[in-house]
Amino acid sequence: MAVPSTPVPSVLTFGEALVGYATNADNLRLGSQFSRFPGGADLNVAVALTRLGTKATWASVLGDDPHGDYLADVAAEQGVGLALARAAGSTALMFKAGGRDSDPEVLQVRAASAFSEHARAALTPELMSMTGITHLHLTGIALGVSSEARAAVLALLETAQKHGVTISFDPNLRLNLWPDQDEMRSVVNDVARRATVVLPGVTEGRLLTGQAEPEAIATYYLEAGVTEVVVKLGKDGAQAWNADLTAASRPYRVVPVDTVGAGDGFAAGYLAAYLADEDLQGRVDQAAAVGAFVTTRRGDLMAMPTRSELDDFIARQQPRPTSA
């Protein structure tokens, strides 16, 4: 009798990507020369997962313009599965400055983008069947981009629940997208409660839950029905909770040069370990390692490590044995 094979974990991410332009000037006002790079949380996570050896597909809508061509080419070159639609309108842009600052100035231009106007065009019958998809990863960014994008996220969320697909959710708050913070809390928390894993930063968690301490933030979501909560603590790593266990990440000491993209790397590191059935400690340790690694490079998507790079990084972080 044939033994049923275990499905290979395959992650679907959904959201808007951006074409970035970076300057080494201290701020955008002074910048005169820019270099181009790809970015966007959901594409970043898909690329990071792929580099770590986890199959991932990125679904989105790109403008029918050269910037859209560029992002489609980059994603394909990274080996990411693609479920892309093209639509009238521009592809979103991002400008970044601060060559000597680990917390750079960032300006995003998303208004009337192809994604914001036509996000549901990506939701083809093939995609909505969830064929081959074992996990859906969402962020709060698309929830704030437009009502159209929010409707697409909610449709995907409902479909994933219907098909028994596990779901992770990173609030990834962009406050400029939310003129009404009460609405933000309501919408974001409604999605969070329906997720399997929620990954807020500690500042986000405080804003969304009204709780000050990481454990209280985790308790808020666990009591709402979430299975696993991971609270990111910046340079202090992260802590993770489920109904029975708590785990704090081991420390990874780096000199950061750019923090943009670190949260996306963290999410990918956690999900790769989660889908590989590592224990809670292994999950949060790997997530913190990827997040720390990303801060040592510039370039958002291009900062994501391969599996061998991550293994080397972790090995270098191990304490050296003392001599007798």
C-alpha positions as CSV (number, residue, x, y, z in Angstrom):
1,M,0.0,0.0,0.0
2,A,1.3,3.4,-0.9
3,V,2.2,5.7,2.0
4,P,0.7,9.1,1.6
5,S,3.4,11.7,1.1
6,T,3.6,14.8,3.4
7,P,2.9,18.0,1.5
8,V,5.9,20.1,1.0
9,P,5.3,23.3,3.0
10,S,4.5,26.1,0.5
11,V,3.8,29.7,1.7
12,L,1.7,32.3,-0.1
13,T,2.4,35.9,0.6
14,F,0.2,38.8,-0.7
15,G,0.8,42.5,-0.9
16,E,2.3,45.4,-2.7
17,A,6.0,45.6,-3.7
18,L,7.8,48.9,-4.3
19,V,10.7,50.0,-6.4
20,G,13.1,51.8,-4.1
21,Y,15.6,54.6,-4.8
22,A,18.3,55.0,-2.1
23,T,20.7,57.9,-1.6
24,N,23.7,58.0,0.7
25,A,22.8,61.6,1.6
26,D,21.7,62.2,5.2
27,N,18.2,63.1,4.1
28,L,16.0,63.1,0.9
29,R,16.2,66.8,0.6
30,L,19.9,66.7,0.0
31,G,19.9,63.5,-2.1
32,S,20.9,64.0,-5.8
33,Q,22.1,60.5,-6.8
34,F,20.0,57.4,-6.2
35,S,20.5,53.7,-6.7
36,R,17.5,51.4,-7.5
37,F,16.5,48.4,-5.4
38,P,13.4,46.2,-5.0
39,G,11.4,46.1,-1.7
40,G,8.0,45.6,-0.1
41,A,7.3,43.4,3.0
42,D,5.4,40.6,1.3
43,L,7.9,40.2,-1.5
44,N,10.8,40.4,1.0
45,V,9.3,37.6,3.0
46,A,8.7,35.4,0.0
47,V,12.3,35.9,-1.2
48,A,13.7,35.3,2.3
49,L,11.7,32.1,2.6
50,T,13.0,30.9,-0.8
51,R,16.6,31.7,0.2
52,L,16.1,29.7,3.4
53,G,14.8,26.7,1.4
54,T,11.1,27.1,1.9
55,K,8.9,27.2,-1.2
56,A,7.1,30.5,-1.5
57,T,4.7,32.3,-3.9
58,W,4.2,36.0,-4.0
59,A,0.8,37.3,-5.3
60,S,0.3,40.9,-6.2
61,V,-0.7,43.4,-8.8
62,L,1.9,45.5,-10.6
63,G,1.6,48.5,-12.7
64,D,1.8,48.0,-16.5
65,D,5.0,50.1,-16.5
66,P,8.8,49.7,-16.5
67,H,8.8,49.6,-12.7
68,G,6.4,46.7,-12.7
69,D,8.6,44.9,-15.3
70,Y,11.6,45.4,-13.0
71,L,9.9,43.9,-9.9
72,A,8.5,40.9,-11.9
73,D,12.0,40.2,-13.3
74,V,13.7,40.5,-9.8
75,A,11.1,38.2,-8.2
76,A,11.6,35.6,-10.9
77,E,15.4,35.8,-10.7
78,Q,15.1,35.0,-6.9
79,G,13.2,31.8,-7.7
80,V,10.0,33.0,-6.0
81,G,6.7,31.6,-7.4
82,L,4.7,34.3,-8.9
83,A,0.9,34.9,-9.1
84,L,1.0,38.4,-10.6
85,A,-1.6,40.5,-12.4
86,R,-0.8,43.7,-14.4
87,A,-3.1,46.7,-14.3
88,A,-3.4,50.3,-15.3
89,G,-1.8,52.6,-12.9
90,S,1.7,53.1,-11.5
91,T,3.8,50.7,-9.5
92,A,4.5,51.9,-5.9
93,L,7.8,53.7,-5.2
94,M,9.9,54.2,-2.1
95,F,12.7,56.7,-1.5
96,K,15.3,56.1,1.2
97,A,18.1,58.3,2.6
98,G,20.6,58.1,5.4
99,G,23.9,56.5,4.4
100,R,25.3,56.8,7.9
101,D,22.1,56.1,9.8
102,S,20.8,52.7,10.8
103,D,17.3,54.2,10.9
104,P,17.0,55.8,7.5
105,E,14.5,58.4,6.3
106,V,11.9,56.6,4.1
107,L,9.2,58.0,1.9
108,Q,6.7,55.7,0.2
109,V,4.5,56.7,-2.8
110,R,1.5,54.4,-3.0
111,A,-1.4,56.7,-3.9
112,A,-3.5,55.4,-6.8
113,S,-1.0,52.6,-7.5
114,A,-2.1,49.6,-9.6
115,F,-2.2,47.5,-6.5
116,S,-4.3,49.9,-4.4
117,E,-6.8,50.3,-7.3
118,H,-6.9,46.7,-8.5
119,A,-5.7,44.3,-5.8
120,R,-8.4,41.8,-6.3
121,A,-7.2,41.2,-9.9
122,A,-4.6,38.9,-8.4
123,L,-7.2,36.7,-6.8
124,T,-7.6,34.3,-9.7
125,P,-9.6,31.0,-9.3
126,E,-6.3,29.1,-9.4
127,L,-5.0,31.2,-6.5
128,M,-8.2,31.0,-4.5
129,S,-8.2,27.2,-4.7
130,M,-5.2,27.3,-2.4
131,T,-3.8,24.3,-4.4
132,G,-0.4,23.4,-3.0
133,I,-0.5,26.2,-0.4
134,T,0.0,25.1,3.2
135,H,0.4,28.5,4.8
136,L,-0.7,32.1,4.1
137,H,1.3,35.0,5.4
138,L,-0.3,38.4,5.5
139,T,0.7,41.9,6.7
140,G,-1.3,44.8,7.9
141,I,0.1,47.1,5.1
142,A,-2.4,46.1,2.5
143,L,-5.2,46.6,5.0
144,G,-4.4,50.3,5.1
145,V,-3.4,50.9,1.5
146,S,-7.0,51.1,0.2
147,S,-10.5,49.6,0.6
148,E,-9.8,47.5,-2.5
149,A,-6.6,46.0,-1.1
150,R,-8.4,45.4,2.2
151,A,-11.1,43.5,0.5
152,A,-8.5,41.3,-1.3
153,V,-6.8,40.5,2.0
154,L,-10.1,39.6,3.7
155,A,-11.1,37.4,0.7
156,L,-7.7,35.5,0.9
157,L,-8.1,35.2,4.7
158,E,-11.5,33.7,4.4
159,T,-10.4,31.3,1.7
160,A,-7.4,30.1,3.7
161,Q,-9.6,29.5,6.7
162,K,-12.1,27.5,4.5
163,H,-9.3,25.3,3.2
164,G,-7.6,24.7,6.6
165,V,-4.5,26.6,5.7
166,T,-2.5,28.0,8.6
167,I,-2.1,31.8,8.7
168,S,0.5,34.1,10.0
169,F,0.0,37.9,10.4
170,D,2.5,40.6,10.9
171,P,0.7,43.9,11.7
172,N,3.6,45.9,10.1
173,L,1.8,49.1,10.9
174,R,2.3,52.1,8.6
175,L,0.6,54.8,10.5
176,N,0.5,57.2,7.6
177,L,-1.9,54.8,5.9
178,W,-4.3,55.0,8.8
179,P,-5.8,58.5,9.4
180,D,-8.2,56.9,12.0
181,Q,-6.3,54.9,14.6
182,D,-9.4,53.5,16.1
183,E,-10.3,52.0,12.7
184,M,-6.7,50.7,12.5
185,R,-7.0,48.9,15.8
186,S,-10.3,47.4,14.9
187,V,-9.4,46.2,11.4
188,V,-5.9,44.9,12.3
189,N,-7.0,43.1,15.4
190,D,-9.9,41.5,13.6
191,V,-7.4,39.9,11.2
192,A,-5.0,39.1,13.9
193,R,-7.6,37.1,15.9
194,R,-8.2,34.9,12.8
195,A,-4.5,34.1,12.4
196,T,-2.6,31.1,13.7
197,V,0.6,33.1,14.4
198,V,0.8,36.8,15.1
199,L,4.1,38.7,15.0
200,P,3.8,42.2,16.4
201,G,6.7,44.5,17.3
202,V,6.4,45.6,20.9
203,T,5.5,49.2,20.0
204,E,2.9,47.9,17.6
205,G,1.5,45.6,20.2
206,R,1.2,48.4,22.8
207,L,-0.7,50.5,20.3
208,L,-3.0,47.7,19.2
209,T,-3.8,46.1,22.5
210,G,-3.3,48.8,25.1
211,Q,-1.0,46.5,27.0
212,A,2.5,47.7,28.0
213,E,4.4,44.5,28.6
214,P,5.3,41.8,26.0
215,E,3.7,39.0,28.0
216,A,0.4,41.0,28.3
217,I,0.4,41.7,24.6
218,A,0.8,38.0,23.9
219,T,-1.9,37.1,26.4
220,Y,-4.3,39.5,24.6
221,Y,-4.0,37.6,21.4
222,L,-3.8,34.1,22.9
223,E,-7.1,34.8,24.7
224,A,-8.5,35.9,21.4
225,G,-7.8,32.5,19.9
226,V,-4.4,32.9,18.3
227,T,-2.3,29.8,18.7
228,E,1.2,31.4,18.8
229,V,2.3,35.0,19.5
230,V,5.8,36.4,18.8
231,V,6.7,39.8,20.1
232,K,9.7,41.5,18.5
233,L,11.9,43.5,20.9
234,G,14.3,45.2,18.5
235,K,17.9,44.8,19.6
236,D,16.8,42.7,22.5
237,G,15.6,39.9,20.2
238,A,12.1,38.5,20.7
239,Q,9.9,36.4,22.9
240,A,7.3,33.8,21.8
241,W,4.3,32.3,23.5
242,N,1.8,29.5,22.9
243,A,-0.7,28.1,25.4
244,D,1.9,26.0,27.2
245,L,5.4,27.5,26.6
246,T,7.4,30.7,26.5
247,A,10.7,31.2,24.7
248,A,13.1,34.1,24.5
249,S,15.5,34.3,21.6
250,R,19.2,34.0,22.2
251,P,21.2,37.3,21.7
252,Y,22.8,38.0,18.3
253,R,25.2,40.9,18.5
254,V,25.7,43.0,15.3
255,V,26.6,46.5,14.3
256,P,23.5,47.5,12.3
257,V,23.8,49.6,9.1
258,D,20.2,49.5,7.9
259,T,17.1,48.3,9.9
260,V,14.7,48.4,7.0
261,G,13.6,44.9,6.1
262,A,14.7,43.3,9.4
263,G,11.1,42.6,10.5
264,D,10.4,40.8,7.2
265,G,13.5,38.7,7.6
266,F,12.4,37.9,11.2
267,A,9.0,36.8,10.0
268,A,10.6,34.6,7.3
269,G,13.0,33.0,9.7
270,Y,10.2,32.2,12.1
271,L,7.9,30.7,9.4
272,A,10.7,28.6,7.9
273,A,11.3,27.1,11.3
274,Y,7.6,26.8,12.1
275,L,6.9,24.9,8.9
276,A,9.9,22.7,9.5
277,D,8.3,21.7,12.9
278,E,11.1,23.1,15.0
279,D,10.2,23.8,18.6
280,L,9.2,27.2,19.9
281,Q,12.8,28.0,21.0
282,G,14.2,27.0,17.6
283,R,11.6,29.2,15.8
284,V,12.3,32.3,17.8
285,D,16.1,31.8,17.7
286,Q,16.1,31.4,13.9
287,A,13.8,34.4,13.5
288,A,16.1,36.6,15.6
289,A,19.1,35.4,13.7
290,V,17.7,36.3,10.3
291,G,16.4,39.7,11.6
292,A,19.9,40.5,13.0
293,F,21.6,39.4,9.9
294,V,19.5,41.7,7.7
295,T,20.5,44.7,9.6
296,T,24.1,44.2,8.6
297,R,23.3,44.8,5.0
298,R,21.7,47.5,2.9
299,G,19.0,46.8,0.3
300,D,15.8,45.4,1.9
301,L,15.1,42.3,-0.3
302,M,18.8,41.8,-1.2
303,A,19.8,41.8,2.4
304,M,18.0,38.5,3.1
305,P,20.4,35.6,3.8
306,T,20.7,32.3,2.1
307,R,20.6,29.2,4.3
308,S,24.4,28.8,4.2
309,E,24.9,32.4,5.0
310,L,22.6,32.2,8.0
311,D,24.2,29.0,9.2
312,D,27.6,30.7,9.0
313,F,26.3,33.8,10.8
314,I,24.9,31.7,13.7
315,A,28.1,29.7,14.0
316,R,30.1,32.9,14.3
317,Q,27.8,34.0,17.1
318,Q,28.4,30.9,19.2
319,P,30.6,31.6,22.2
320,R,34.1,30.4,21.9
321,P,35.2,27.7,24.3
322,T,37.5,29.0,27.1
323,S,40.9,27.4,27.4
324,A,41.6,25.2,30.4
